[in-house]
Every structure is written in structure tokens, then in C-alpha cells.
Amino acid sequence: MSGWCDVVRSLTRHGREERARALADFEASRKAADAESRMVQRSLAALAAQVAALEAQIALLAMCQQEERASAAALDLLAPALHPDPAAVHLAAVVAAAAVDGDRLARLGPELLPRDLYAALPRAIPADAFFRTGSDGRRELAVPPKLAPVHVAAVWSLVADLVRGTLAPGLAQRLGREVGVARTRLVRIDATELVGAAGEAAAVTYALFLLPAAVPAGNALVRLPAPVPAGATHALEITLRIGADI
């Protein structure tokens, strides 16, 4: 009798072990399936984001094509203001004459850019569709823009060249320190004050507020934070990284 009991106990124990192994295998398979499902979902989400970005780019391209004639006409009107060499000479002179505030400049003006170029900037603000929401929640357009109507691209490409080719080197010479351009962007103003870059001790942000040509006082680069002047709906923000002594 005891022999049969031993057999029954052995079979019962073996059955429990088999069930435990089966449950463990099932759990491992379930976890693997869950992991694969999450990976597929992430891949699909990434693909959807890529498709959405591509569709947005296609829509912007279509807008550029629709505005091609108007943009070309606008460029013809703005062309007399788009002379890089005189603009660079003017900007270099403004930087050389600016008052130094410690190791940084508080203000560059009163006329940072030639008047005709400054007057062209508000006329080169594209439709809101060309702006995107930046990491700080602001509506922004990279300068120079990657995709924009031809007159917009021409104006802001010139501005970007002046910032990198004249402003930054001029400030480096003036301050005796390395100066790099961390970011240049056109931002929509939705507040009474612009605060500039945050989180970087070595970074300083300047703003050129875009005002009508009849308000030449706007043609100055001011260090942020700064109040927004009346009538300004956009500003050119330039974030510079101040480095070691040269």
C-alpha cells in the first residue's frame, strides 16, 4: 500500500513541477510578447510622427509653390536692401563702438542694421504655418529657415550670415573672449517680456524687436530679459555662448 502512496505522491509532485514550468514558460512568453508589442507600438508611433512631419513639409512646399510669384515680386522689392557687404561694414562699426558692460554688451545700437535692411525684416515674416513650437513653448522660425518662401529665405539667410560672420567675431574681438552662436530664431511675441535662454550660465540672449520702419528706436539689439516695446509682434532672438579668454 505504501508503494502506491509513494507513486501517487511522486506523480503529484511531478505534476506540480510540470504545471510550475508551464506557468513560468507562459509568463516568459507573455512578457516577451508584451515587450515586442511595446516595441511595435513605439515603431508605429515613430513612423506616424515621421509621416506627419513629411506631410507638414509637403504642405509647406505646396504653400511655397502657390506663393512663388508673390514671393518673387516681394524679393524684387526687398532686393535693394539685401547688400551683404555694406550691411556687414555697418554692423561691424556698431559692434566696435558699443559700450562694454563687464564681459558682455548690454545693447548694440541705436541702429544695429542699415535702415533699409531693418525695414525689410517685418516684410519677411512668413505665415504661421512655417513656424513651429519650440522647446520653450514659443512659436519660432529657425534663422535661416530650412523651408520658406524665397523672399523670406533670402532675408533671413542674410541675417544669419551677418550674425555668424560679423556679429559673433566682432563681439569676440571686443570682449577678448570666444563667442559662439548657440541659436538664432525669429519668435512670435505673446508676452510683455522676453526672458531669453535659460539653464546655460555661459549663454546670453539678445533680441532685435521688429517694429515698423517709422520706429527706428526698435533697431537695436538688447540683452534679455527685456520688456517688449509697444507694437512689436516678433523678435529676432540671438543666443550667444561666451567662452574662455582669447
C-alpha positions as CSV (number, residue, x, y, z in Angstrom):
1,M,0.0,0.0,0.0
2,S,2.8,2.4,0.9
3,G,4.3,1.7,-2.5
4,W,1.2,3.0,-4.3
5,C,1.2,6.1,-2.0
6,D,4.8,6.8,-2.9
7,V,3.9,6.5,-6.6
8,V,0.9,8.8,-6.2
9,R,3.0,11.4,-4.3
10,S,5.7,11.2,-6.9
11,L,3.1,11.7,-9.7
12,T,1.5,14.6,-7.8
13,R,4.9,16.3,-7.2
14,H,5.8,15.8,-10.9
15,G,2.5,17.3,-11.9
16,R,3.0,20.3,-9.8
17,E,6.5,20.8,-11.2
18,E,5.2,20.5,-14.7
19,R,2.5,23.0,-14.0
20,A,5.0,25.4,-12.5
21,R,7.3,25.1,-15.5
22,A,4.4,25.6,-17.8
23,L,3.3,28.7,-15.9
24,A,6.8,30.0,-16.0
25,D,7.1,29.4,-19.7
26,F,3.8,31.0,-20.3
27,E,4.8,34.1,-18.2
28,A,8.1,34.4,-20.0
29,S,6.3,34.1,-23.4
30,R,3.7,36.7,-22.2
31,K,6.5,39.2,-21.2
32,A,8.3,38.7,-24.4
33,A,5.1,39.2,-26.4
34,D,4.4,42.4,-24.3
35,A,7.9,43.7,-25.0
36,E,7.5,43.0,-28.7
37,S,4.1,44.7,-28.7
38,R,5.5,47.8,-27.0
39,M,8.4,47.9,-29.5
40,V,6.0,47.6,-32.4
41,Q,3.8,50.4,-30.9
42,R,6.9,52.6,-30.5
43,S,7.9,51.9,-34.0
44,L,4.4,52.7,-35.3
45,A,4.3,55.9,-33.2
46,A,7.7,57.0,-34.6
47,L,6.6,56.1,-38.1
48,A,3.4,58.1,-37.6
49,A,5.4,61.1,-36.4
50,Q,7.7,60.8,-39.5
51,V,4.7,60.6,-41.8
52,A,3.1,63.7,-40.1
53,A,6.4,65.6,-40.4
54,L,6.6,64.7,-44.0
55,E,3.0,65.7,-44.7
56,A,3.7,69.0,-43.0
57,Q,6.8,69.5,-45.2
58,I,4.8,68.7,-48.3
59,A,2.1,71.2,-47.2
60,L,4.8,73.9,-46.8
61,L,6.3,73.1,-50.1
62,A,2.8,73.5,-51.7
63,M,2.4,76.8,-50.0
64,C,5.8,77.9,-51.3
65,Q,4.8,76.9,-54.8
66,Q,1.5,78.7,-54.5
67,E,3.2,81.9,-53.3
68,E,6.1,81.6,-55.8
69,R,5.0,84.6,-57.9
70,A,4.1,86.8,-55.0
71,S,7.3,85.8,-53.2
72,A,9.4,86.6,-56.3
73,A,7.8,90.0,-56.5
74,A,8.4,90.7,-52.8
75,L,12.1,89.7,-53.3
76,D,12.3,92.3,-56.2
77,L,11.0,94.9,-53.8
78,L,13.4,93.9,-51.0
79,A,16.5,93.4,-53.2
80,P,17.8,96.9,-52.8
81,A,18.1,96.3,-49.0
82,L,19.9,93.0,-49.3
83,H,23.5,94.0,-49.8
84,P,25.7,91.9,-47.5
85,D,29.0,93.8,-47.7
86,P,27.6,97.3,-46.7
87,A,25.4,95.6,-44.0
88,A,28.5,93.8,-42.6
89,V,30.5,97.0,-42.6
90,H,27.7,98.8,-40.8
91,L,27.2,96.0,-38.2
92,A,31.0,95.8,-37.5
93,A,31.1,99.5,-36.9
94,V,28.2,99.3,-34.4
95,V,29.9,96.4,-32.5
96,A,33.2,98.3,-32.4
97,A,31.5,101.4,-31.0
98,A,29.4,99.6,-28.4
99,A,29.9,100.2,-24.6
100,V,31.2,97.1,-22.8
101,D,29.3,96.0,-19.7
102,G,31.7,93.8,-17.8
103,D,32.4,90.8,-20.1
104,R,29.2,91.3,-22.1
105,L,27.4,94.0,-24.1
106,A,24.1,95.2,-22.8
107,R,23.0,96.9,-26.0
108,L,24.0,97.3,-29.6
109,G,22.6,100.3,-31.4
110,P,21.0,102.7,-31.8
111,E,20.9,101.3,-35.4
112,L,22.1,97.7,-35.4
113,L,21.3,97.2,-39.1
114,P,21.2,99.5,-42.1
115,R,17.7,101.2,-42.0
116,D,16.6,99.6,-45.3
117,L,17.5,96.1,-44.1
118,Y,15.9,96.6,-40.8
119,A,12.7,97.8,-42.6
120,A,12.8,94.7,-44.7
121,L,12.6,92.3,-41.7
122,P,8.9,92.7,-40.9
123,R,8.1,92.2,-44.6
124,A,9.9,88.8,-44.4
125,I,7.8,87.2,-41.7
126,P,6.1,84.2,-43.2
127,A,2.7,82.7,-42.5
128,D,2.4,81.0,-39.1
129,A,2.4,77.6,-40.8
130,F,6.1,78.0,-41.3
131,F,6.7,78.5,-37.6
132,R,6.9,75.6,-35.1
133,T,6.5,75.3,-31.4
134,G,9.9,75.4,-29.7
135,S,11.1,73.6,-26.6
136,D,10.1,76.6,-24.5
137,G,6.6,76.7,-26.0
138,R,7.2,79.7,-28.2
139,R,6.3,79.8,-31.9
140,E,9.6,80.0,-33.6
141,L,11.2,80.1,-37.1
142,A,14.8,78.9,-37.3
143,V,17.1,81.5,-38.8
144,P,18.0,80.7,-41.5
145,P,14.8,78.8,-42.2
146,K,15.1,75.3,-43.8
147,L,11.9,75.8,-45.8
148,A,10.3,79.2,-46.6
149,P,9.2,81.4,-49.5
150,V,12.1,82.7,-51.5
151,H,12.0,86.3,-50.2
152,V,11.8,85.0,-46.6
153,A,14.7,82.7,-47.1
154,A,16.8,85.4,-48.8
155,V,16.3,88.0,-46.0
156,W,16.8,85.7,-43.0
157,S,19.8,83.9,-44.7
158,L,21.5,87.3,-44.9
159,V,20.7,88.0,-41.3
160,A,22.1,84.6,-40.2
161,D,25.3,85.3,-42.2
162,L,25.7,88.6,-40.5
163,V,25.2,87.1,-37.1
164,R,27.8,84.3,-37.6
165,G,30.2,86.2,-39.9
166,T,30.2,89.7,-38.4
167,L,28.4,89.9,-35.1
168,A,30.0,86.9,-33.3
169,P,33.5,87.6,-34.4
170,G,33.1,91.3,-33.7
171,L,31.9,90.6,-30.1
172,A,34.8,88.1,-29.6
173,Q,37.3,90.8,-30.6
174,R,35.5,93.4,-28.5
175,L,35.3,91.2,-25.4
176,G,38.5,89.3,-25.8
177,R,36.6,86.1,-25.3
178,E,35.4,83.2,-27.5
179,V,31.9,83.9,-28.8
180,G,29.8,81.2,-30.5
181,V,26.3,81.4,-31.9
182,A,24.1,78.8,-30.0
183,R,20.8,79.7,-31.6
184,T,19.2,82.3,-33.9
185,R,15.5,82.3,-34.3
186,L,12.5,84.5,-35.1
187,V,9.9,84.3,-32.4
188,R,6.3,85.4,-32.1
189,I,5.8,87.6,-29.0
190,D,3.0,86.5,-26.7
191,A,4.2,88.2,-23.5
192,T,5.2,91.6,-22.2
193,E,8.7,90.5,-21.6
194,L,11.2,88.2,-23.3
195,V,13.5,86.3,-21.0
196,G,15.9,84.6,-23.3
197,A,17.8,81.3,-22.9
198,A,17.6,79.5,-19.5
199,G,19.8,76.9,-17.9
200,E,23.1,77.9,-19.5
201,A,25.3,80.1,-17.3
202,A,27.6,80.9,-20.2
203,A,24.8,81.8,-22.6
204,V,23.4,85.3,-23.2
205,T,20.4,86.1,-25.4
206,Y,19.8,89.3,-27.3
207,A,16.7,90.4,-29.1
208,L,16.0,92.7,-32.0
209,F,12.4,93.7,-31.9
210,L,10.7,94.1,-35.2
211,L,8.9,97.4,-35.4
212,P,7.6,99.5,-38.3
213,A,10.2,101.4,-40.2
214,A,8.7,104.6,-38.7
215,V,10.0,103.5,-35.3
216,P,13.8,103.4,-35.7
217,A,14.3,103.1,-32.0
218,G,13.5,99.4,-32.4
219,N,16.6,98.9,-34.5
220,A,18.8,97.9,-31.5
221,L,19.9,94.6,-30.1
222,V,19.1,94.4,-26.4
223,R,20.2,91.8,-23.9
224,L,17.4,89.8,-22.4
225,P,15.4,89.8,-20.2
226,A,13.8,93.0,-21.6
227,P,10.3,94.4,-21.9
228,V,8.6,94.2,-25.2
229,P,8.1,97.6,-26.9
230,A,4.6,98.5,-28.0
231,G,3.8,97.4,-31.4
232,A,6.3,94.5,-31.6
233,T,4.8,91.2,-32.6
234,H,8.0,89.4,-33.5
235,A,11.6,89.5,-32.4
236,L,14.9,88.1,-33.7
237,E,16.5,86.2,-30.8
238,I,20.2,85.5,-30.9
239,T,21.7,83.3,-28.2
240,L,25.4,83.5,-27.8
241,R,27.7,81.3,-25.9
242,I,30.5,83.2,-24.2
243,G,33.6,81.1,-23.8
244,A,37.2,81.4,-22.4
245,D,39.5,84.3,-22.9
246,I,41.1,84.5,-26.3
